[in-house]
Amino acid sequence: MHNRPAADAIEDIEVACNLRLVGRAEDEIRIDAEDALGAIEGLEVRRLFSGWGFYRHGLLFAAAWEGEFRFRTRQGRHWVYEAVDRELLDRPDELVSAARGVLTRLEAEPAATNASKRRLGAVHRGR
């Protein structure tokens, strides 16, 4: 019983270190992806979940999240974030092409564009 507080403290330190490493991974992915996606007009990157969201004209299309770069897609009634091969971040032309494909599909998705328009309306109204 005497060692339990010490064990708890060690576990707390391990969790804190893992959280810092997770944040660092997302930051590195954000930097690489933002550079690679520079050809996309209207690109905006901002905090999302425990990582970063990638938007074009207010439409969320990708995220740096859980140590991966992910494209946002719809499966049935649910939004999912599918991991992309990390090496794609080193091939900007291919990444931009893939991102444009995702954007085309999302722009055709009423649930994606309606949420985007609501957010933009709130911004324009000063909320």
Buried (B, 14 or more C-beta within 10 A) or exposed (E): EEEEEEEEEEEEEEEEEEEEEBEEBBEEBBBBBBEBBEEBEEBBBEEBEEBBBBBBEBBBBBBBBBBBBBBBBEEEEEBEBEEBEEEBBEEBEBBBEBBBEBBEBBBEBEEBBEBBEEBEEEEEEEE
